[in-house]
């Protein structure tokens, strides 16, 4: 059973979805403009497996408090650092924005509070046309125009549902109606769409050159959906090259959010990786 509570980390109010169990807790971090709801399928699988896990809404998304003015990246990082400080050691699993945030949290960790790292479709290493375009300017004027467009609510909501099916899910995977509802809650109108777009560009411009040198001492698994229409597989291949001790898995047919397309498979991969790396660490410890 998935429990829903509220709490605060780094003075940011947020919602927590969790399942009880044993083992090192798994902290699940969602992607940009998503919420903890993207992890409901995985949380259900982890609950049935008896492994403790929880997902949070990142600042400014889902039901979390709004972000403060200023750079976005430090706010996400301070928030996750506070969670790790309170609950560590944890296994970090992140998708997209959550993957980039988890990766850097693991790189900052010097105490063993991050037991393992699993990234799904990490975006910052992407160098495709969309990333290059985002790095060229803030497009403030464009987003002001978008915010003012008089698009009827019914038409706009149809567009959001269509965009989620096309860009979030892999080809042929049915979209969960409950998740579509959370997407509309996240982006209910053109003003919200413009704000999300502007912040996405801001985040890209805060991270123009990838991650730079990374020293990660915990075991790392890099996963990417082969049919991701937002971030190409080459981004995760580049991350794997940056972390030569990591493992890389490309999931055939899966889109930008593997946890939505294939929650059972993602859960199996996560638990298998945790078991294998824990055994290896105990043998060498």
N, C-alpha and C positions, 0 to 999 in steps of 0.2 A: 504493500500500500504506500502511495506517495503522500507524504505529509507536506503541507504548505504553511509556512510561518513567515514572520517578518523580523528583521534585526537590523543592526547598524555595523558597518565596517568603515573605518577611517571617517567616521561621522557622516556616512552616506546611508540613508535608509534604503533597505532593499528587501526583496522577497526571496525566500529560500524554498526550493523543492527538494525533499530528501527522502531516502529510504534507509531503514535501519539494517544493521548487519555487522559482520565482523570484518577483520582485515584493515589494512591501511585505507583511510577514507579517500574516495575518489572525488576530486573537485572538478566539476564540469563547467566550462566557460563557453558561452554562446558567441555567435558572430555578430557583425554589424547590423543594426536595426532589427535584430532578433531578440529573443528573450530566453529565459530558462525553460520555456515551454518546448523548445526544440529538442530537449533532452528527455522528455517524458517517456518515449519509447525505450531508450537506454536505461533510464531509471527503473522502469518496470522490470526489464530483464535483470538488472543488477539486484533488485529487491528479491526476485524469485531465486536468484543464485545465492542470496544471503550475504551480499557484500555491501558494506556501508558506502553511501555516495550522496552527494548533494550538488545541486545546480543553483546558481544565483543570477539575478538580473544585474548586469553591469550598469554603472552610472549613466543615467539618461535614457535607458532602455527598459522595456517591460514596465514593471511597477516600481522601479527604483527612483530615487530622488533625481531631479535634473542635475546635469553637470554644471559646474561653475564656469564663469568666463575664463578664457585663457586656453593654453594648449590642452589637447585632449589626452595625448599619450601619458603624461605624468599622472593624470587623474585615474586612468584605468590601472596603471601600475601600482600606485599607492593603495588603491582599493584592494587589489589582489594580494599585495604584500601583507595587508592587515588581516586578510582571511588566513593566509598561510601562517602568520605569527600566532593566530589564535588556535588553529586546528592542526598545525603540522605535527608530525610529518604527514604529507598528503601526496597522492598521485595526481598530477595535473593533466587534464585532458581538455583541449580547446579546439574549437572550430573557427576558422577564418580569423576575425579580429581576436577572438578568444585564444586561438592558437598562437598568434603573435605575442599576445600578452603573457600567456603561459611560458612561452619560450624565453622571454626576457626575465621573467620571474625565476626560472630555473637557472639562468645565467648569473643572476644576482645572488643566488643562494650559496652561502658558505658554511651552513650549519647542518646540512642534511635534511632540512625541512621539506625539500622536494624529493620524494623517494623515486619517482620516475616521471617521464614527460611523454605525452602522446599528442601530436599535432594532426589535425584534420584540415587539409586544404589551406595551409598557411599562406597569407597573401602578400606579405611585405617583400618577398624575394621576386615577385612578379615583375617582368620587364616587357610585357606585351603592350600593344597600342593604348589600351585603356589606362594602364599605369603611367605611361609616358605622357598621355594627355593630361592626367590629373596633376602631374608635377609641373606643368607649364604655367599655371595661373590659378587664381582663386575663383574666377568666374562669378564674382559677386553680382555683377549686373545681370548675367544670365539667370541666376537663381532668384533675383528679385522679380524678373519677368515671369518665371515659372510660378512663383508664389501667387501672382496676381491673376493667373489664367482662370477664367470663369467656367471650370469644368463641373458639370452636375455631379452630385454625390454618387448617384447610381452608376454613372459612367466611370467615375474615378475608382470606385470600389471594384467594378468589373476589371479595370486595368490592373489594379493591385493583385487581384486573384490570378489573372493571366500571367503577370510578371513573376509571381512566386512559382507557379507551375513550370514556367519556362526556364527561370534562372536559378532557382533554389533546388528543385528536385531534378533528378536524372530523367532522361527520356523514358517514357513508359511507366514511371512510378506515379501512382495516384496521390494527389494532394489530400492531406487530412483536413476535413472541413473545420475542425477545431483550431488547427494551426492557421488556416486561412483567416479565421476570425481574429486570431492574435495579430496577424500581419496588418489587418485593417485597423485594429486598435492602435498599432504602432505608427501607422501612416494613414490617418483618417481623411486627409484632404491635401490639396495642392500646396498649401502653406507648409504642412508637415513634410511633404515630399521634398520641397525646396530646402528646408532646414536639414533634412537627412542628407541630401545631396551635397550641400555646402560643407557639412561636417565631414563627410567622407573625403572630400577633396582636401580639407584641412588636415585630416589624419594622414593622407598620402603625402602631403607636402611636409609634414613633420618627420616623415621617414623616407626621404628621397633616394637613399643609397643602400637599401636593404638593411641588414642588421649589423654589418661590420663584423669584426672578430668576436667570436663567442667561445667562452670556455664553460662547457656544461659537463659536470662530473657524474650526473645521474644517468641511468639508461634512458635512451630516447628512441621512440618509434615515430616515423613520419609516414602519414597516410594521405592519399589523395584520390579523389574520385576521377576516373578516367574520362568521364563525360561532364566535368565541371565547365560550365559556360561562362563563368566569371573569372576564375583564376586558372591559368593553364598548369598542366602537370609539371612543366619545366620549372615552376617556382619551387615545388617540393624537391625536385631533382637537384636544384641549386642549393637548397637547404641541406640536403643529404650530403652534398659535396663539402659544405661548410662544416658539417658535423660527421667526420668520417667514421666514427664509432657507432653512429646511429643505424637503425634499420629502416628501409623504405618499402612500403607496400602501395601498389596502385590497384584500386578496386575497379574491376571492369563494370561498365554500364552505370556507374554511380555518379551523381552530380555533386554540387557544391557543398551539400550538407549530408554526408554519409549517415549521420545519426538519424536523419529522417527517412532516407531511402532504405537503409538496411540496419535497423537498430540491433537485431539479434546478431548479425555478423560483426558489427562494431563492438558489441559487448563481448563476444567470444574473443576477438582480437585483444581487447583491453585486458581481460582476465588472463588470457594465455601469456601475454607479455609480462604482466605483473608476476605471474607464477614463475615464468622462466628466469626473469631477471632477479627475483628474490632468491631463487635457488642458486643462481650463479654467485650472487653476492655473499650468501651464507657459506658457500664452498671456499670463497677466496678470503672471507673475513676471519 
